[in-house]
Amino acid sequence: METLHHLSSVQVTGIVILFIGIALRYWVNRRRFYRTNSTGVQLFGSYSKKVAFTIFEKLIKLLGLIMVIFGLLITLMEWSNQTHDRNVAQRSHHNRTIR
């Protein structure tokens, strides 16, 4: 649990964005699964619903993918910055103790 105290607000934001993106993609795939019949064909009430839902779901899946990538990038960049800052601080502390 100690590692949770070392997470910055930027990392938490990145993780939240990542999970929201995963949840959006899961939601769309689940909707498609339950709309599929035993032969693997998706069932729609009308042609216009098929077109509308297909476009809507593609946009949501794209948004989810963008959020997953963005969340990963934010989290990893902040982690890299924190690691770099810690290394710089350790080197400067080490240099002060040598002098």
DAQUINOR-V147376 format. One line per field, one symbol per residue. ss: DSSP state (H for helix, E for strand, - for the rest). phi: phi as a letter, one per 40 degrees, with the letter a starting at -180 (. if undefined). burial: b if it has 9 or more other ideal C-beta (glycine too) atoms within 8 Angstrom, else e. Layout:
ss->???
phi->???
burial->???
This chain:
ss->-HHHHH--HHHHHHHHHHHHHHHHHHHHHHHHHHHE-----E----HHHHHHHHHHHHHHHHHHHHHHHHHHHHHHHHHHHHHHHHHHHHHHHHHHHH-
phi->.ccccccccccccccccdccccccccccccdccccccccgbcbbcacccccccccdccccccdcccccccccccccccccccccccccccccccccccc
burial->eeeeeeeeeebbbbbbbbbbbbbbbebbeebbeeebeeeeeeebeeeebbeebeeebeebbebbbbbbbbbbbbbbebbeebeeeeeeeeeeeeeeeee
